[in-house]
């Protein structure tokens, strides 16, 4: 993935196993491929809608510390408003037919709308190349997971507003994040020359998406902020910043990522609908979960219900949550989880799934907790600032002898 300033063989451009990128996956669809990112819960991969083109299945390939593994999709959910002509709503959720490897990172969604000006890490499996010459033609090397950085300079509506008819498509304002590929010179600072958004780049860490990176993540910290959608060579009567005037991910081109904060409701609700094993009422909650054998993952569910009345029917409610060790330890007994759960208009409940790590060791039953705090749009009751629930992981590997 990613055309970079230095050669793709430079170790600085490699997203190696064990460096925090093992949740970035290659998504194969009908003989071609893109990239995706595994999100928290371990069953859903976020990628680009345009990979599917009428296909409804995929194979997801993982490279992690435990080796390579391929998992078929159980279902594929393409955003129903996907608009190929204008690059709008270019998102899909791949629901895996089995849990992802324990060693694959799970990425939390980036939910704030403060992405502009921030430096993101771009990761993917696309065709390599360099800013000076673009992607490598007829590349036949092995799949390489590469990384680079870039700054979100603007959002797509500002770019369209500045270029007008010189930009030949009509994106939805606010729905995409935009960056350009800078080489440190004003001549190839595309967004400065086109709309006055000046930034000379990040030196040798700069890069841009390329074919095969579609669906790949733009990460802010360990959170998924953008989903790679397309790149373009743009020009106006007053500016032609592309170094070679060819659409090949070279210096002076721009790229767009679908903005996760804009689409968080669709992602959240799609993932919730896909998880048909999730409980829908309190009586279905299992407070004790059997751990399972080594190499397996099961799920413990926590159900959050809102029993009050919204001040306005279109209010979005939210709480923050975080798992906490009891006798069970994060990483070895369960996968730690933290984030924000939102209840959208018309929703009064949702689940928080926590993955339980199986083993073959005889041991005592173990417990862990989920703490819920910071309610927005509602409250826990007078004087209550935190709610806590406990789950028990039941040993299924024989008895301990004292």
C-alpha positions in Angstrom: 0.0 0.0 0.0 0.7 3.6 -0.2 3.1 5.4 -2.5 5.8 6.8 -0.3 8.7 9.2 -0.5 11.3 6.6 -0.1 11.2 3.1 -1.6 8.6 0.6 -0.4 11.4 -1.6 0.7 12.5 0.9 3.2 11.8 -0.6 6.7 10.2 2.7 7.8 7.4 2.0 5.3 6.6 -1.5 6.5 3.7 -2.2 8.8 5.3 -5.2 10.3 3.6 -7.9 12.4 3.5 -6.9 16.1 3.7 -3.2 15.5 0.0 -2.4 16.0 -1.3 -2.9 12.5 -2.2 -6.6 12.6 -5.9 -5.6 12.5 -5.3 -4.2 9.0 -6.3 -7.0 6.6 -6.4 -7.8 2.9 -9.9 -8.2 1.5 -10.3 -10.5 -1.5 -13.4 -10.2 -3.7 -14.0 -12.1 -6.9 -10.3 -12.2 -8.1 -9.2 -8.7 -7.0 -8.6 -7.2 -3.6 -8.6 -4.2 -1.3 -7.8 -3.5 2.3 -9.9 -3.3 5.5 -9.7 -2.8 9.3 -11.0 -5.0 12.1 -13.0 -3.1 14.6 -13.7 -3.8 18.3 -15.8 -7.0 18.9 -13.5 -9.0 16.5 -16.2 -9.9 14.0 -16.6 -6.9 11.7 -14.2 -5.5 9.1 -14.8 -2.0 7.7 -13.8 -1.5 4.1 -14.9 0.2 0.8 -18.2 -0.5 -0.9 -16.7 -0.2 -4.4 -14.8 -3.5 -3.9 -17.9 -5.5 -4.2 -19.5 -4.4 -7.5 -22.5 -6.7 -7.1 -20.6 -9.5 -5.2 -21.9 -10.4 -1.8 -18.9 -12.3 -0.3 -15.3 -11.9 0.5 -12.3 -13.6 2.1 -10.4 -11.7 4.7 -6.6 -12.4 5.1 -4.9 -11.7 8.4 -1.1 -11.4 9.1 -0.5 -11.5 12.8 2.0 -12.8 15.4 0.2 -16.1 15.3 0.8 -16.5 11.5 -1.4 -16.0 8.5 -5.1 -16.9 8.5 -8.0 -16.4 6.1 -11.6 -16.2 7.1 -14.6 -16.1 4.8 -17.3 -13.5 5.2 -20.5 -14.5 6.8 -22.3 -11.5 5.3 -21.4 -8.3 3.5 -23.3 -5.1 4.1 -22.8 -2.4 1.5 -24.0 1.1 2.5 -27.4 1.3 0.8 -26.7 4.8 -0.4 -23.4 4.0 -2.1 -23.0 6.3 -5.1 -20.2 5.1 -7.4 -20.4 8.1 -9.7 -19.8 10.7 -7.0 -17.7 8.6 -4.5 -20.3 9.0 -1.8 -21.1 6.6 1.0 -18.3 4.2 -0.1 -18.4 1.9 2.9 -19.1 -1.7 3.6 -19.1 -4.0 6.6 -17.8 -7.5 6.3 -19.2 -9.7 9.0 -16.7 -12.6 9.5 -18.0 -16.2 9.6 -15.6 -16.8 12.6 -13.9 -14.7 15.2 -10.7 -12.9 14.1 -7.4 -14.1 15.5 -6.7 -13.1 19.1 -3.5 -11.4 18.0 -5.2 -9.1 15.5 -5.7 -5.5 16.8 -9.3 -4.3 17.1 -9.7 -0.6 16.3 -12.1 1.7 18.0 -14.1 4.1 15.8 -13.0 7.7 15.9 -16.1 9.6 16.9 -15.0 13.3 17.2 -15.3 15.7 14.3 -11.9 17.3 14.9 -9.9 15.3 12.4 -8.8 18.3 10.2 -5.2 19.2 10.8 -4.4 15.9 12.5 -1.8 13.5 11.1 -3.1 10.1 10.3 -1.3 6.8 9.7 -2.3 5.2 6.4 -2.0 1.4 6.2 -2.8 -1.0 3.4 -1.9 -3.6 0.9 -2.0 -1.6 -2.4 0.4 -1.3 -5.2 3.7 0.3 -4.0 5.5 3.2 -5.6 7.0 6.5 -4.9 5.8 10.1 -5.0 8.4 11.0 -7.7 7.2 8.3 -10.2 3.9 7.1 -8.9 2.8 3.5 -8.6 5.0 0.7 -10.0 3.6 -0.5 -13.3 2.8 -4.2 -13.5 4.0 -4.8 -10.0 4.2 -8.6 -9.4 5.8 -8.7 -6.0 4.3 -10.2 -2.9 1.5 -8.5 -1.0 3.1 -6.0 1.3 1.4 -4.2 4.2 2.8 -0.7 4.1 2.3 2.5 6.1 2.8 6.2 5.7 1.5 9.4 7.3 -0.4 12.3 5.9 -2.3 15.2 7.3 -6.0 15.7 6.8 -6.0 19.1 5.2 -9.6 19.7 4.5 -13.0 18.0 3.9 -14.5 17.2 0.6 -17.1 20.0 0.6 -14.5 22.7 0.9 -12.6 21.1 -2.0 -15.7 21.1 -4.2 -16.6 24.6 -3.1 -13.2 25.9 -4.1 -13.0 24.0 -7.5 -16.6 24.0 -8.6 -17.0 22.5 -12.1 -13.3 21.8 -12.3 -14.0 18.9 -9.9 -16.1 16.5 -12.0 -18.1 14.8 -9.2 -20.5 15.9 -6.5 -19.5 14.6 -3.0 -21.6 15.1 0.1 -20.2 17.9 2.2 -18.6 16.8 5.4 -18.6 13.1 4.5 -15.0 12.7 3.4 -11.5 13.7 4.6 -9.0 14.9 2.1 -5.2 15.0 2.0 -2.6 15.7 -0.7 0.8 14.2 -1.4 3.4 16.8 -0.7 7.1 16.8 -1.6 8.0 19.9 0.4 7.6 22.3 -2.5 5.0 24.9 -3.1 4.7 23.8 -6.7 3.3 20.4 -5.8 1.3 21.5 -2.7 -2.0 20.6 -4.4 -4.5 21.8 -1.8 -2.6 25.1 -1.3 -2.7 25.8 -5.0 -6.2 24.6 -5.6 -8.1 26.0 -2.5 -5.5 27.8 -0.4 -5.0 25.0 2.3 -1.2 25.2 2.6 0.9 22.4 4.0 4.3 21.3 2.7 4.0 17.8 4.0 5.7 15.5 6.5 9.0 14.8 4.8 10.0 11.2 4.4 7.0 9.9 6.3 4.5 11.3 3.8 2.5 9.0 1.6 -0.8 8.5 -0.3 -3.2 5.7 -1.1 -2.8 3.6 -4.2 -4.8 0.9 -6.0 -5.4 -2.0 -3.6 -5.6 0.3 -0.6 -9.3 0.8 -1.1 -11.0 0.3 2.2 -7.8 0.7 4.2 -7.7 2.6 7.4 -6.5 6.1 8.3 -5.7 5.8 12.0 -5.6 8.6 14.5 -3.8 6.9 17.4 -5.4 3.4 17.5 -8.8 4.6 16.3 -10.3 4.3 12.8 -10.9 7.8 11.5 -11.0 7.3 7.7 -11.6 4.6 5.1 -9.6 4.9 1.9 -11.9 5.6 -1.1 -10.1 7.2 -4.1 -7.3 9.4 -5.3 -7.3 12.0 -8.0 -5.1 14.2 -10.1 -6.8 17.6 -10.1 -6.1 20.8 -11.9 -7.7 24.2 -12.5 -7.0 26.9 -15.0 -4.8 28.6 -12.4 -3.0 25.5 -11.0 -1.7 22.1 -12.1 0.1 20.7 -9.1 0.4 17.0 -10.1 4.1 16.3 -10.8 3.4 14.2 -13.9 -0.3 15.0 -14.7 -1.1 11.3 -14.5 -3.4 9.7 -12.0 -0.9 7.4 -10.3 -0.7 8.5 -6.7 2.3 10.7 -7.3 3.3 14.1 -5.8 0.7 16.7 -6.2 -2.3 14.4 -6.2 -5.1 14.3 -3.6 -7.0 11.4 -1.9 -10.3 11.0 0.0 -11.2 8.9 2.9 -14.8 8.2 4.0 -15.1 10.0 7.3 -15.9 7.5 10.1 -17.3 10.1 12.5 -19.8 11.1 9.8 -20.9 7.4 9.3 -20.6 6.1 12.8 -24.4 5.6 13.1 -24.5 3.5 10.0 -21.5 1.5 11.1 -22.8 1.0 14.7 -26.3 -0.1 13.6 -25.0 -2.3 10.8 -22.7 -4.2 13.2 -25.5 -4.5 15.8 -27.9 -6.0 13.2 -25.2 -8.4 12.0 -24.7 -9.9 15.4 -27.7 -12.2 15.6 -26.3 -14.0 18.7 -26.6 -10.8 20.8 -29.3 -10.8 23.5 -32.2 -8.3 23.1 -33.6 -8.4 26.6 -32.3 -8.8 30.1 -33.6 -12.3 30.5 -31.3 -13.5 27.7 -28.1 -12.2 29.3 -25.7 -14.9 30.5 -23.7 -13.7 33.4 -21.5 -16.8 33.3 -19.7 -17.6 30.0 -17.8 -20.8 29.4 -14.2 -20.0 28.3 -13.8 -22.6 25.6 -10.7 -24.3 24.3 -7.3 -22.8 23.5 -7.4 -20.8 20.3 -11.1 -20.0 20.5 -13.0 -16.8 21.3 -16.4 -16.6 22.8 -18.4 -13.5 23.7 -19.8 -12.1 26.9 -22.5 -9.6 26.4 -23.4 -6.5 28.4 -26.8 -5.0 27.6 -27.4 -1.3 28.1 -31.0 -0.1 28.3 -32.4 3.4 28.4 -35.6 3.5 30.4 -36.1 7.3 30.5 -37.6 9.7 28.0 -35.5 11.7 25.6 -35.8 15.5 25.8 -36.1 15.4 22.0 -37.0 12.4 19.9 -33.9 12.9 17.7 -31.4 13.1 20.6 -28.4 10.7 20.5 -27.6 9.3 23.9 -24.2 8.0 24.9 -22.1 6.5 27.6 -18.4 5.6 28.0 -17.4 2.1 28.9 -14.2 0.3 29.9 -13.5 -3.3 31.0 -11.6 -3.9 34.3 -9.8 -6.9 35.6 -11.1 -8.9 38.5 -9.5 -12.3 38.9 -9.6 -12.5 35.1 -6.8 -10.7 33.4 -7.1 -8.7 30.1 -5.1 -10.1 27.3 -4.9 -13.7 28.7 -8.5 -14.3 29.8 -10.5 -11.7 27.8 -9.7 -8.8 25.4 -9.8 -5.4 27.0 -12.4 -3.0 25.6 -13.1 0.7 25.9 -15.0 3.2 24.0 -18.3 5.1 23.6 -21.7 3.5 23.1 -24.3 5.6 21.3 -28.1 5.0 21.3 -29.5 6.7 18.1 -33.0 8.0 17.6 -35.4 5.1 17.9 -32.9 3.0 19.9 -33.3 2.4 23.6 -30.8 -0.5 24.0 -27.6 -1.9 22.6 -25.1 -4.5 23.6 -21.4 -4.3 24.4 -19.6 -7.6 23.5 -16.4 -8.6 25.2 -14.3 -11.4 23.7 -13.3 -14.2 26.0 -10.0 -16.0 25.3 -10.2 -19.8 25.6 -7.4 -22.0 27.1 -6.8 -25.6 28.2 -5.7 -24.9 31.7 -7.6 -26.1 34.7 -8.2 -23.1 36.9 -10.8 -21.5 39.1 -13.7 -19.5 37.6 -12.6 -15.9 37.0 -14.4 -12.6 36.9 -14.1 -9.2 35.2 -16.1 -6.0 35.1 -17.5 -3.4 32.8 -17.7 0.1 34.1 -20.1 2.6 32.4 -19.8 6.3 33.0 -20.4 9.8 31.6 -24.0 9.5 30.4 -25.0 12.1 27.8 -28.7 12.8 27.2 -29.7 10.8 30.3 -28.6 9.9 33.8 -28.0 6.9 36.0 -30.1 8.3 38.8 -29.5 11.0 41.4 -25.9 10.8 42.8 -24.9 7.9 40.6 -21.8 8.5 38.4 -20.9 5.0 37.4 -22.6 1.7 36.8 -20.7 -1.6 37.0 -21.6 -5.1 35.9 -19.6 -8.4 36.4 -19.2 -11.5 34.2 -17.8 -14.8 35.3 -15.6 -16.9 33.0 -16.3 -20.5 33.8 -13.5 -23.0 33.7 -14.2 -26.0 31.5 -10.9 -27.8 31.7 -11.3 -30.0 34.8 -10.8 -29.5 38.5 -8.0 -28.0 40.4 -6.4 -30.3 43.1 -5.4 -28.5 46.3 
